[in-house]
Amino acid sequence: QVQLVESGGGLVQAGGSLSLSCAASGRTVSSYAMGWFRQAAGKEREFVAALSWSGGRTYYADSVKGRFTISRDSAKNTVHLQMNSLKPEDTAYYYCAADLVLSLLRSGHNCCWGQGTQVTVSS
C-alpha cells in the first residue's frame, strides 16, 4: 500500500483558486491510480476526481468538471488538484485517495486514504 499526505488547503473567497497536493510514498506508488474525494459537514464523502496510474485517463464529478484539474507528477510521486472558480458549496474536507484498481478508486472502495485537508470557500 501507499501512504498519502495532503497539503494546500485553506480559506479562499468565492471565485478564487486553490491548489491541493498529495505526496505518495511506497514501493510501487507509480502503479497506483490516484484521486480526490471530499466530505462536507453533515454529508457523505463524494468523489471529486481521479486519474489512472499513467495519468492518461482523468475523471471528474459533474459538479467540478471544467473548474478542477487533476494532474500527476510521476517524478515526484505527487498528484495535484487545481481548483478554480471555487464556490461556497466546494467547502469540504478533501481527501487524497489511491488504489491499484481505478474502478475501486472511483467507487470509493480504495485501499488508501490520506488524512485530509480543509478547504473553505467564503461567499
C-alpha positions as CSV (number, residue, x, y, z in Angstrom):
1,Q,0.0,0.0,0.0
2,V,0.9,3.6,-0.3
3,Q,1.0,6.4,2.3
4,L,-0.6,9.7,1.3
5,V,-0.1,13.2,2.7
6,E,-2.2,16.1,1.6
7,S,-1.3,19.8,1.6
8,G,-2.5,23.1,0.3
9,G,-5.9,23.5,1.9
10,G,-7.1,26.8,3.3
11,L,-9.6,29.7,3.1
12,V,-10.5,31.4,-0.2
13,Q,-13.2,33.7,-1.4
14,A,-15.8,32.5,-3.9
15,G,-14.4,32.7,-7.4
16,G,-10.8,32.2,-6.2
17,S,-8.4,29.3,-6.7
18,L,-6.6,26.8,-4.5
19,S,-4.2,24.0,-5.4
20,L,-4.1,20.8,-3.3
21,S,-1.1,18.4,-3.4
22,C,-0.8,14.8,-2.3
23,A,2.6,13.3,-1.8
24,A,2.6,9.5,-2.1
25,S,5.2,7.1,-0.8
26,G,5.6,3.4,-1.0
27,R,7.3,0.7,-3.0
28,T,5.0,0.7,-6.1
29,V,3.4,4.1,-5.9
30,S,3.8,4.7,-9.6
31,S,1.4,1.8,-10.3
32,Y,-1.5,3.4,-8.3
33,A,-4.4,5.3,-9.7
34,M,-4.9,8.4,-7.6
35,G,-7.7,10.8,-6.9
36,W,-9.6,13.1,-4.6
37,F,-12.7,12.9,-2.6
38,R,-14.4,15.4,-0.4
39,Q,-16.7,15.4,2.6
40,A,-18.8,18.4,3.6
41,A,-20.1,18.8,7.1
42,G,-23.1,16.5,7.6
43,K,-22.8,14.9,4.2
44,E,-21.3,11.7,2.8
45,R,-17.9,11.6,1.3
46,E,-18.1,12.1,-2.5
47,F,-15.9,11.5,-5.5
48,V,-14.2,14.6,-7.0
49,A,-11.6,13.5,-9.5
50,A,-9.3,10.6,-10.4
51,L,-6.6,9.7,-12.8
52,S,-5.1,6.5,-14.0
53,W,-1.6,5.4,-12.9
54,S,-0.2,6.7,-16.3
55,G,-2.1,9.9,-16.0
56,G,-3.6,9.3,-19.4
57,R,-7.2,9.0,-18.2
58,T,-8.9,11.5,-16.0
59,Y,-12.4,11.5,-14.4
60,Y,-14.3,14.3,-12.7
61,A,-17.6,14.7,-10.8
62,D,-20.1,16.7,-12.8
63,S,-20.1,19.3,-10.0
64,V,-16.4,20.2,-10.6
65,K,-16.0,19.5,-14.3
66,G,-14.5,22.5,-16.1
67,R,-13.3,24.1,-12.8
68,F,-11.0,21.5,-11.3
69,T,-8.0,19.8,-12.9
70,I,-6.2,16.7,-11.6
71,S,-2.6,16.1,-12.6
72,R,0.2,13.9,-11.7
73,D,4.0,14.5,-11.3
74,S,5.3,10.9,-11.5
75,A,8.9,12.0,-10.9
76,K,7.8,13.4,-7.5
77,N,5.1,10.9,-6.8
78,T,2.7,13.7,-6.3
79,V,-0.8,14.4,-7.5
80,H,-2.3,17.8,-7.7
81,L,-5.8,19.2,-7.7
82,Q,-6.1,22.7,-9.2
83,M,-9.4,24.2,-8.1
84,N,-10.6,27.3,-9.9
85,S,-13.8,29.3,-9.8
86,L,-14.4,28.0,-6.3
87,K,-17.9,28.1,-4.9
88,P,-19.1,28.0,-1.3
89,E,-20.5,24.6,-1.9
90,D,-17.0,23.3,-2.6
91,T,-16.3,23.8,1.1
92,A,-15.3,20.4,2.5
93,Y,-12.5,18.3,3.8
94,Y,-10.6,17.0,0.8
95,Y,-9.0,13.5,0.9
96,C,-6.4,12.1,-1.4
97,A,-7.1,8.5,-2.4
98,A,-5.3,5.7,-4.2
99,D,-5.7,2.2,-5.4
100,L,-4.2,-0.2,-7.8
101,V,-7.6,-0.6,-9.5
102,L,-9.1,2.6,-10.9
103,S,-12.7,1.4,-10.7
104,L,-12.2,0.7,-7.0
105,L,-10.8,4.2,-6.5
106,R,-13.7,5.9,-8.4
107,S,-16.2,4.0,-6.3
108,G,-14.5,4.9,-3.0
109,H,-13.7,1.3,-2.2
110,N,-10.0,2.0,-2.5
111,C,-7.2,0.8,-0.2
112,C,-5.5,4.0,0.7
113,W,-6.5,7.4,2.1
114,G,-4.8,10.5,3.3
115,Q,-5.8,12.3,6.4
116,G,-7.3,15.1,4.5
117,T,-7.1,18.9,4.3
118,Q,-9.8,21.5,4.8
119,V,-10.9,23.8,2.0
120,T,-13.2,26.6,3.0
121,V,-14.8,28.9,0.4
122,S,-16.4,32.1,1.7
123,S,-19.2,33.8,-0.1
